[in-house]
Amino acid sequence: MEHHTLGHSRISRGLILITAVCLLGAFVLAAFIAAYGVNQGVDSVTLPVAGRTLNGFMAIVLTCIALIVPLTANLYTPKLVTLYVKHPLIVAMLSLLLTSHIISLVLNFIPTPHLLGRVLVKVLALIYLLVMAGAIPYLYGISQFLRPSFFMPMLTKKGARTLQDLNRGRRPRQSVHDLFETIDVVTNIALTGMARGDRQLVLLALQSMNALLTEIIGSPGPWRSGQPFFVPGLAMEGQDYLIRERIWPEAYVLAQTLKVMEGATKRQHEIMAELAGQMVGTASLASVLQRDSVVELHIMAFNTLMREAIEEKDLRRFQNLSYHYRLLIEAFHDTPTRMHEAAQHLLHYGKIAARQGLHFGLETVVYDLGELVLNLARHDEERAVELVQAWAGPLWQEAIDQGSLMKKVGWRTLIRVYWEAKALELEEVASAIYWRYLSDEAIHREQIELVLEENRELHFEFNDRLMRFAHLSPAAQAKAEEFLENW
């Protein structure tokens, strides 16, 4: 998001600089003509020339607008036409040209020596110079309308302004309609990009939807009691619940986001990763604001994405989602009930993946629960111990049981979590693991030796995680080696 915003800011600054230089040149030229020019008998020659020039330029401007605006609308969505025709750049130039034509007409009815005529001639001359000096910057500016990175921030700002109007109580019915029309436009753009395989366009659209969702979560105003909007097909019972809990706006945006992701293929994993990261952010915000129902909607959306990844047997997508699900659980460390519920969901989908033949799906969850325990312990060691006892521990026990096909995975995870906890001086976590799983010194030593033999930080293949699941950090490795030496 920052990358696209920075790029857009550079373009805006460049356009402003070019425009400022051209306008400054126009003012300097106008001042030079006013100071040293000769006015005797010139108006009869220059005014027709100026008029013809302005007419020609207006024809060029209208042609550019007629080509660029419909072309962009046909490429993405027809609703962009409304956004463009109201843009200050287009309105300003057309207003300037229209003013010049009105002045030209008025001059035909005013005697040349008249004071008003002389003033209008100078105004027309100034407009003429401004138009000529601003021609290149204007054409460059209007050509930017073809770029999604130009109009997507415009859509986002429009939605944010509409939401501000709603919070202030301005035109509530119309503002609600405008807000969700903007969300629909962004959704259509994302669907168009998904159908065309345009990753950058989809990412821009998802960033816009995430920005609007963030604004909506932080705006629990009275406008939620007005006319609600729902995606087609939502059951009446669901609509009643969303209205009662006043969370129908968040449900609408999340439903539209899931609709976009229905078209994602195995070649579009970065889109899924971006979306999952955004959802973790908005879920964390909702949790901080104590919007429990909104948090529940986010968990449901994550569960939907997990199920679809399993149905598609897409391991890479599943691993992406498992990683972000882990981050989601970490974000709930201040609300233990929510944290345990989310951990239970992650474990549930890991077991479904194993039953559905998604190889390494459950292994990913085993490793991620280990990483979750370590990361959570850095913030709240007591919560990490609870997680070990309630969910992670039983799963690890199943993995290392006699006859299990995941013995290697289970032992690797236990060794990593234990020695990383020792290196971080997380004694409660280390003790909880040691006395339950590693108290047999012979087995413990054997498993350490196996892990150290294969210890490397990077994965064997280049993937989204990059790092190997069960590697030991230098500090943990040193402690494990010291243990072996003293045994």
Secondary structure, 3 states (H helix, E strand, C coil): CHHHHHHHHHHHHHHHHHHHHHHHHHHHHHHHHHHHCCCCCCHHHHHHHHHHHHHHHHHHHHHHHHHHHHHHHHHCCCCHHHHHHCCHHHHHHHHHHHHHHHHHHHHCCCCCCCHHHHHHHHHHHHHHHHHHHHHHHHHHHHHHHHCHHHHHHHHHHHHHHHHHHHHCCCCHHHHHHHHHHHHHHHHHHHHHHHHHCCHHHHHHHHHHHHHHHHHHHCCCCHHHHCCCCCCCCCCHHHHHHHHHHCCHHHHHHHHHHHHHHCCCCCCCHHHHHHHHHHHHHHHHHHHHCCCHHHHHHHHHHHHHHHHHHHHCCCHHHHHHHHHHHHHHHHHCCCCHHHHHHHHHHHHHHHHHHHHCCCCCHHHHHHHHHHHHHHHHHHHCHHHHHHHHHHHHHHHHHHHHCCCCCCHHHHHHHHHHHHHHHHHCCCHHHHHHHHHHHHCCHHHHHHHHHHHHHCCCCECCCCCCCCECCCCCCHHHHHHHHHHHHHC
